[in-house]
Amino acid sequence: MGTVYVGNVIRLASTGARANAVASSTASRVDASTERVAASFVAGLTSAIASVDLHLNFVGNSGDVTFRVGIQADSAGAPDGTYLGSADALFAGQNNTGAVWIGLQTLMDAAGHTTPTNTGALTIGKKYWVVVDVTTAGSIGAAIYIELFRDTVFSETYFALYTGTWTKTAGAGTVIVKHADNSITGWPLTASGQLHDAALDIYVNTGVSQRQGLRFKSGAPVMIVGLDVLQNSTNTPGNLTAKLYEGATQKAASPAIPVGEIIDSNWTRILFTTPVLCAADTNLYLIIEQDGTSDSNDYDVYGTTYPVAYVAAMEPGADWRFVYGTGADPTTYTVDSSGFSPRIVPLIADMAADFDQAAGGGLTLPKRYGMAGVA
């Protein structure tokens, strides 16, 4: 989770709230036996890497192709050509399966691929690369290839394609690494700009308010100022309102934002009339509702989808979840377990600045993110 300062406000963001569109193209395509694709990261942990997962696009039947993945150090802005710890993993191509996560690949000794091993300790702050190359060419070619999916959100991370020389492009490769201490770091994005498949649309349905929102928790008392939300607007819905709950107790409601002031598929800032002090170690809910009464004129919260196995590791703890339901008690709402991260960003007053202390202190919820841009 990261912090972005907006005046005297801390903007707490999950990885989902920070994500942009995912894409693949020739810039990350391996369609020859001599080519390689790589994604950079900056280590945030010293723990060695023991396994790697990748989000790849398989085009054509590459079942007779063997690929290799491992970790390499950086040399002048590109992979240095040596797999750390003489550790790599071999995996087979697939038959036109499209964009899929290949599953965690355990790094093995490069000599015989019989013994699990790891990269050896990393250096915090140092750039590394997840590298994929070809060991058995099979039928790889112009119509049979792989592409590394990536995200364009971070200028400090890159993906690169080797076709004789490395060509580097800004963007975060969609990769996951699992460390020897079992922590997970990376960028687990599967798809961005999604609406939840099962969530009730936001509108008043026959007198019952259908709502969507974010559940989260802080390890210290916090002053909630409001939120930013990326919403989808269908046709002409009603006025938009946010409510803040501490458990089942409503703590604040924002003034209604007129629908004419809301731009579809863009971020909307909703502020409470005054900062609201909320307790530590208690589930807090930021809930979105509207006063319109037509399902043809509704709102929905955009989000980002992850493989379910990685959500707990990448989001700010088990309490940071998308919720949806009806009525005035959000503790009864459905808590998402599908891997959907809502684009709702709590805005928290920086109390350190209010008390004339060092601004920015003490309000960031720590998390085990190890790759640049996910810290």
VOGU-3710 file (C-alpha; in Angstrom, 3 decimals, decimal comma):
1> mgtvyvgnvi> 0,000/0,000/0,000  1,311/3,416/-0,823  0,783/6,953/0,403  0,223/10,005/-1,726  -0,040/13,363/-0,014  -2,905/15,668/-0,985  -2,377/18,793/1,064  -2,612/17,737/4,681  -4,170/14,406/3,735  -2,734/10,927/3,354
11> rlastgaran> -4,220/8,984/0,463  -4,164/5,278/1,335  -4,242/3,140/-1,786  -4,390/-0,578/-2,393  -2,616/-2,030/-5,384  -5,983/-2,248/-7,072  -6,634/1,446/-6,660  -3,277/2,202/-8,276  -3,607/-0,139/-11,257  -3,966/0,834/-14,905
21> avasstasrv> -4,873/-1,145/-18,013  -3,210/-4,468/-18,769  -2,007/-5,199/-22,277  0,213/-7,431/-24,360  1,855/-6,665/-27,701  4,931/-7,256/-29,809  6,873/-5,197/-27,246  6,768/-8,193/-24,887  6,430/-11,029/-27,433  8,801/-13,998/-27,669
31> dastervaas> 8,353/-15,621/-31,093  11,871/-16,921/-31,770  14,189/-19,267/-29,901  16,806/-16,539/-29,406  14,434/-14,032/-27,838  13,794/-13,292/-24,161  11,368/-11,162/-22,206  11,952/-9,691/-18,756  10,287/-7,585/-16,057  12,273/-5,478/-13,611
41> fvagltsaia> 11,692/-4,890/-9,918  13,492/-3,242/-7,043  13,943/-5,575/-4,077  12,147/-4,622/-0,886  13,193/-7,791/0,968  16,471/-9,603/1,512  14,775/-13,010/1,507  15,827/-15,199/-1,434  13,336/-15,934/-4,205  12,227/-19,575/-4,356
51> svdlhlnfvg> 9,468/-19,558/-7,003  7,991/-17,339/-9,709  4,580/-16,941/-11,352  3,854/-15,063/-14,584  0,812/-13,804/-16,445  1,473/-14,855/-20,043  -0,520/-14,805/-23,243  -0,141/-18,096/-25,157  -0,921/-17,811/-28,866  -0,854/-20,948/-31,026
61> nsgdvtfrvg> 0,184/-24,390/-29,784  3,523/-24,016/-28,008  3,189/-27,341/-26,220  6,458/-28,565/-27,727  8,352/-25,463/-26,548  10,196/-25,406/-23,223  10,596/-22,036/-21,532  12,829/-21,084/-18,615  12,253/-18,467/-15,925  14,573/-17,144/-13,244
71> iqadsagapd> 15,970/-14,003/-11,649  18,886/-11,975/-12,979  20,684/-8,932/-11,626  20,650/-5,618/-13,463  23,521/-4,473/-15,637  23,264/-1,016/-17,206  19,467/-1,139/-17,218  19,048/-4,692/-18,569  19,338/-8,287/-17,292  22,970/-9,317/-16,858
81> gtylgsadal> 22,505/-12,770/-18,430  23,198/-14,906/-15,333  20,452/-16,602/-13,329  21,008/-15,854/-9,645  21,995/-18,832/-7,554  22,167/-21,015/-10,678  18,445/-21,376/-10,043  15,749/-21,471/-12,708  12,492/-23,234/-13,540  11,448/-24,927/-16,765
91> fagqnntgav> 7,858/-24,870/-17,955  6,082/-26,065/-21,081  4,146/-23,950/-23,528  0,380/-24,237/-23,847  -2,104/-24,728/-26,664  -3,586/-21,317/-27,474  -4,894/-20,791/-23,931  -4,684/-17,012/-24,148  -3,851/-14,933/-21,083  -3,270/-17,128/-18,021
101> wiglqtlmda> -1,218/-17,268/-14,851  1,103/-20,252/-15,254  1,217/-21,030/-11,524  4,150/-20,783/-9,155  7,238/-22,343/-10,734  9,721/-23,668/-8,171  13,307/-22,684/-8,887  15,569/-25,718/-9,273  19,283/-26,287/-9,593  20,185/-25,327/-13,157
111> aghttptntg> 22,522/-28,292/-13,647  20,002/-31,095/-13,298  16,682/-29,496/-12,348  16,247/-32,110/-9,648  16,724/-30,114/-6,434  14,693/-27,077/-5,323  16,910/-24,091/-4,623  16,701/-20,300/-4,593  18,405/-17,148/-5,763  20,330/-16,437/-2,592
121> altigkkywv> 19,752/-13,291/-0,568  18,673/-10,119/-2,355  19,901/-6,588/-1,676  17,154/-4,153/-0,690  16,942/-1,249/-3,119  18,750/-3,097/-5,905  17,116/-3,703/-9,296  16,543/-7,267/-10,495  14,791/-8,856/-13,458  12,411/-11,790/-13,861
131> vvdvttagsi> 13,615/-13,275/-17,158  11,932/-15,776/-19,495  13,823/-17,403/-22,366  13,525/-20,485/-24,591  15,477/-23,704/-23,974  13,714/-25,992/-26,475  12,488/-24,138/-29,556  9,914/-26,632/-30,801  7,529/-24,883/-33,184  7,880/-21,348/-31,791
141> gaaiyielfr> 7,520/-18,760/-34,545  5,430/-15,939/-35,989  2,134/-17,704/-35,270  3,190/-19,539/-32,090  4,493/-17,360/-29,293  4,111/-15,986/-25,759  3,632/-12,417/-24,543  4,230/-11,082/-21,049  1,286/-9,087/-19,786  2,134/-5,896/-17,948
151> dtvfsetyfa> 0,767/-2,769/-16,318  1,704/0,763/-17,326  1,416/2,418/-13,942  4,987/2,771/-12,700  7,725/4,633/-14,518  10,272/3,095/-12,136  9,570/-0,430/-13,356  10,197/-1,815/-16,831  9,659/-4,752/-19,111  12,201/-5,555/-21,800
161> lytgtwtkta> 12,464/-7,686/-24,928  15,710/-9,189/-26,221  15,960/-9,659/-29,996  19,741/-9,342/-30,213  19,780/-6,322/-27,919  17,474/-5,416/-25,059  14,655/-2,927/-25,756  13,256/-1,532/-22,509  9,781/-0,037/-22,021  8,331/1,635/-18,910
171> gagtvivkha> 5,712/-0,543/-17,240  5,372/-3,193/-14,550  5,386/-6,810/-15,708  2,580/-8,874/-14,195  4,727/-11,254/-12,197  4,750/-12,713/-8,692  7,736/-13,980/-6,730  7,549/-16,104/-3,600  10,435/-15,752/-1,190  12,159/-18,368/0,925
181> dnsitgwplt> 10,434/-16,910/4,001  7,048/-17,503/2,242  6,320/-13,825/1,738  4,991/-12,846/-1,673  5,817/-9,717/-3,642  5,037/-8,557/-7,115  2,293/-7,180/-9,290  -0,566/-9,690/-9,418  -2,863/-7,737/-11,710  -5,090/-9,868/-13,941
191> asgqlhdaal> -7,497/-7,261/-15,302  -8,209/-3,626/-14,577  -11,240/-1,377/-14,986  -13,621/-4,200/-14,114  -17,058/-4,190/-12,524  -17,830/-6,871/-9,962  -19,792/-9,763/-11,462  -22,091/-10,337/-8,493  -22,346/-6,981/-6,713  -25,728/-5,266/-6,595
201> diyvntgvsq> -25,829/-2,095/-8,689  -25,879/1,106/-6,656  -29,433/2,473/-6,643  -32,600/2,459/-4,525  -34,432/-0,721/-5,482  -38,110/-0,531/-4,458  -37,248/1,478/-1,384  -34,121/-0,543/-0,514  -30,737/1,139/-0,959  -28,231/-1,118/-2,734
211> rqglrfksga> -24,662/-0,143/-1,903  -21,022/-0,946/-2,621  -17,939/-0,009/-0,649  -14,634/-0,762/1,015  -13,940/-2,431/4,348  -10,588/-1,695/5,937  -8,843/-1,401/9,303  -6,055/0,706/10,787  -3,656/-0,219/13,552  -3,948/3,306/15,018
221> pvmivgldvl> -6,802/5,803/15,487  -7,337/7,715/12,245  -9,160/10,826/11,089  -11,126/9,985/7,947  -11,611/12,978/5,642  -13,380/11,265/2,753  -12,527/9,060/-0,194  -11,709/8,941/-3,867  -13,714/6,494/-5,979  -13,523/5,454/-9,610
231> qnstntpgnl> -17,125/4,836/-10,575  -19,070/3,685/-13,589  -22,213/5,703/-14,312  -24,972/4,138/-16,408  -27,153/6,679/-18,223  -28,273/9,389/-15,752  -28,256/8,134/-12,161  -29,052/10,175/-9,073  -26,891/12,136/-6,671  -23,935/10,283/-5,119
241> taklyegatq> -23,292/10,048/-1,380  -20,690/8,342/0,789  -21,137/7,133/4,351  -18,527/6,161/6,922  -19,172/3,384/9,425  -17,189/2,165/12,413  -18,465/-1,382/12,606  -22,241/-1,113/12,347  -22,302/2,484/13,606  -22,624/5,283/11,076
251> kaaspaipvg> -20,055/7,991/11,829  -20,577/10,417/8,936  -22,389/11,050/5,686  -21,125/13,293/2,923  -23,141/15,999/1,219  -24,699/14,633/-1,969  -22,733/15,222/-5,141  -25,072/16,196/-8,001  -24,991/13,759/-10,882  -24,127/16,641/-13,211
261> eiidsnwtri> -20,812/17,034/-11,402  -19,829/13,371/-11,794  -17,869/12,231/-14,841  -18,358/8,628/-15,869  -15,309/6,353/-15,539  -13,288/9,010/-13,740  -12,183/9,533/-10,154  -14,635/11,378/-7,903  -13,574/12,893/-4,588  -16,212/12,728/-1,847
271> lfttpvlcaa> -15,479/14,617/1,375  -17,228/14,597/4,729  -18,099/17,946/6,283  -15,433/17,457/8,958  -12,690/14,892/9,630  -14,032/11,951/11,637  -11,979/10,190/14,312  -12,219/6,407/14,052  -10,966/3,748/16,416  -7,971/1,499/15,898
281> dtnlyliieq> -8,292/-2,217/15,131  -11,941/-1,875/14,156  -13,436/-2,583/10,767  -14,222/0,690/9,015  -16,510/0,930/6,004  -16,680/3,549/3,271  -20,009/2,946/1,547  -21,296/4,467/-1,707  -25,005/5,049/-2,343  -27,280/7,190/-4,514
291> dgtsdsndyd> -30,839/8,514/-4,402  -31,872/7,353/-7,881  -34,458/4,592/-8,154  -33,805/3,023/-11,565  -31,527/0,071/-12,322  -31,100/1,570/-15,785  -29,531/4,653/-14,179  -27,089/3,342/-11,626  -23,504/3,458/-10,383  -20,929/0,725/-9,891
301> vygttypvay> -17,431/0,810/-8,420  -14,584/-0,099/-10,744  -11,980/-2,525/-9,521  -9,022/-4,679/-10,380  -8,997/-8,476/-10,359  -6,195/-10,642/-8,965  -5,687/-14,382/-8,679  -7,390/-15,211/-5,390  -4,259/-16,880/-4,033  -2,361/-13,583/-4,085
311> vaamepgadw> -4,948/-11,092/-2,832  -4,171/-11,510/0,864  -0,470/-11,049/0,220  -0,817/-7,960/-1,967  -3,649/-6,002/-0,374  -3,239/-4,215/2,981  -4,208/-7,185/5,085  -7,193/-9,469/5,368  -9,506/-6,606/6,326  -9,115/-4,602/3,099
321> rfvygtgadp> -11,989/-5,976/0,995  -14,755/-4,954/-1,370  -18,234/-5,218/0,168  -21,747/-4,895/-1,198  -25,237/-5,235/0,181  -28,378/-3,466/1,322  -29,510/-1,626/4,410  -27,791/0,468/7,052  -25,479/-2,160/8,591  -22,425/-2,837/6,420
331> ttytvdssgf> -21,242/-5,603/8,740  -23,985/-7,746/7,163  -22,851/-7,077/3,590  -21,243/-9,658/1,347  -17,443/-9,539/1,621  -15,772/-10,282/-1,703  -13,613/-13,390/-1,885  -13,187/-13,543/-5,671  -10,049/-11,415/-5,979  -11,712/-8,051/-6,694
341> sprivpliad> -9,946/-4,947/-5,369  -12,183/-1,845/-5,452  -10,873/1,472/-6,701  -11,836/3,225/-3,496  -9,123/5,227/-1,773  -9,610/6,402/1,834  -8,432/9,933/2,566  -6,934/10,194/6,039  -5,966/13,424/7,789  -2,260/13,639/8,565
351> maadfdqaag> -2,558/14,217/12,301  1,204/14,511/12,637  1,012/17,762/10,705  -1,988/18,923/12,747  0,062/18,514/15,920  3,095/20,229/14,376  5,052/16,989/14,270  6,845/15,408/11,348  4,194/15,114/8,646  3,622/11,643/7,308
361> ggltlpkryg> 4,499/9,761/10,463  2,751/6,730/11,781  -0,261/6,317/9,528  0,971/4,061/6,760  -0,208/0,498/7,209  2,907/-1,650/6,617  2,813/-4,445/4,068  5,212/-6,928/2,582  5,474/-5,402/-0,869  8,930/-5,876/-2,326
371> magva> 8,738/-4,554/-5,861  9,149/-0,935/-6,823  5,853/0,845/-7,047  4,156/-1,637/-4,732  5,711/-0,382/-1,526
//
